[in-house]
């Protein structure tokens, strides 16, 4: 089981902490505001009131034993910098930090943050992809080069098996799930035949996913 500490329980931090817990992760959520901690207490593994700018508070919570720390207080660069330094000194292996803008991103990257996210920007990019391609139902960016695409089954594929289509060899993508109504087939077998109303969940690099959208 992966373990995460989420620091800052505003809308972004609390939503992320809940989602990670729903996916089966162990999540420690913390904030200086007791009201936010109380609201989230029933939705995560552990929720505590604490100031992550104090290294001893982080040490006492054993954050060095977590797989990943997420700093979700992007509107306060000074606090993000200090918390990042504390986490680095305590040996947290992977740090993700929310940033307010590109200036904040550059500062945090120079400090060695493993991934910096600007939620508003990433949401806009995701929305743009969906609006540009009318047949795209959803897009999740995994990295700068890879993503997951949710798209209706292309008409030429209907009635054909995954073995016949051989999308990994022909397009460089992997079909990781097939949804049809309320039914979801995770890791469908090679003999599965595409149905007219299927929605495909496809993993691949951006170039391959763009080719997929043109079918």
VENBEL-V710650 format. One line per field, one symbol per residue. psi: psi as a letter, one per 40 degrees, with the letter a starting at -180 (. if undefined). A space follows every 10 residues. Layout:
psi=???
This chain:
psi=hihihhhhfa dddddddddd ddeeihhhhi iehdddddde deeidhhihi heehdddddd efdeeidihh hffeegdddd ddddddddde fhdhhhhhid addddddddd eehdhhigdd dddddddddd ddhdehdihh hdadeiihhh iihideehei iddddfdddd efihheihhh behhhhgiid ehhhideihh hhhiiddddd ddde.
